[in-house]
Amino acid sequence: MKPYKNKINRIRSFALSLIFIGVIVMYIGLFFRKYEIIMLLFMVLGVFAILASVVVYAWIGTLSTRAVQIVCPNCGKETKMLGRVDMCGHCREPLTMDPTLEGKDFDEIYNKPNNRKS
């Protein structure tokens, strides 16, 4: 099982990867200079990936403003928390603001409204 990361950092990493993917796709398009249609196709796909990154960054920015700021009990730094359970963005300590989940093992499923464990 892959290690769980803070939701905000995970989404920001995805947006950053979209930028790199867009640049690489546009760079691949340079190899097709003789075929303008194929080069244009790669350039447009690269621009779409970068525009998708802008949309994701804007979306996570709005989510980040609504996120609850808490102080991590382990490292003492402020971090933002989305959902019922999340990880500290600095030390990866499992965090929850739901008193019914205190002391239980960390599981992402607690954030899904349809599949909440009791």
N, C-alpha and C positions, 0 to 999 in steps of 0.2 A: 504494500500500500504506500502510495506516495505521501510525503509529509504535507500536512495542511498549512496553508499560509493565510495571512490576513487578507480579507476579501478586497479591500481597497487596493492593496499592493498587487494582488493577483490581476485585477482588471487593468491597472496602470501598466503592468508588464505586458499584458496582451496588446494594449494600444501601442506601446513602444515597438513590439514585434511587428505590428502592422506597418509602421513606418519603415523598418528595415526591409520587410518583404516588398513593399512598394518600390523602394530604391533599387533593390536587386532585380525586380522584374523590369524596371525601366532600363537598367544597365544591360540586361539580357537583350532588350530590344535594340541596343546599339550594334549587336552582331548581325542584325538583319538590315543594314543600311541599303542594300541593293533592292530589297523588297519593301517598298515604303508602306504598303498596307499592313504587313506583319509587324514592322517596326512601330507603326502608329497604334496597332492593337496592343502591343506590349506597353507602350507609353501610357495609353489610356487606362489599361488595367492597373499600372503602377500608381497613377494619379487617383484612381478609385480606392486603392488600398490606403493611400495617405489620407484621403478625405474620410474614409471609414474610421481611421485613427482619430481624426479631429472630432468626429461624432462621439466616439467612445470616450475620449478625454472630456468632452463637454458633459456627457452623461454622468461619468464618475465624479466630475466636479460638482454637479448638482446633488448627487447622492452624498458626497463628502460633506457638504454644508449641512445636510440634515442628520448626519451621523452623530451619535452620542459620544462626547468626549469624556473619557474616564482616565483615572490614574491607575496604572498597572500595580497590583500589590507586590509583584515580584521584583520589577526593576525600578519602580517609582516614576516612570516617565509617562507623559500623557499620550494616549492613543485613541483612535476613533474606532467605534464598534458599530457594525451593522448587524441587525438580526438579534436573535436570542442568545446565540453563542458565536464567538469569534476568537481569533488569536491576537495577542499583543503584536503590534507591528515591529517591536524592537527585540523582544526576548522570546517570542512565540509561546507565551504562557496562555493556556486556555482561559477565556474570560466569559462570564455570563452575568446578566443582571436579573435573571429569573431565579427567585429563591427556591423554586421547586427543582431546579437543576443543580443546586449546590452539592458538591461532593460526587456527582455522577461523572462517568467517563465522558470525555469530549467526543461528540459525534455531530457531523454536519447535518444530519437528518432532523435535528431539533429546529432548524430554521425553515424547513418546508412545512407549510400549513397542512397539507394533506397527510403527511407521514410522520406526525409528531409522536415520538415514543413517550410513554407515560412512566 
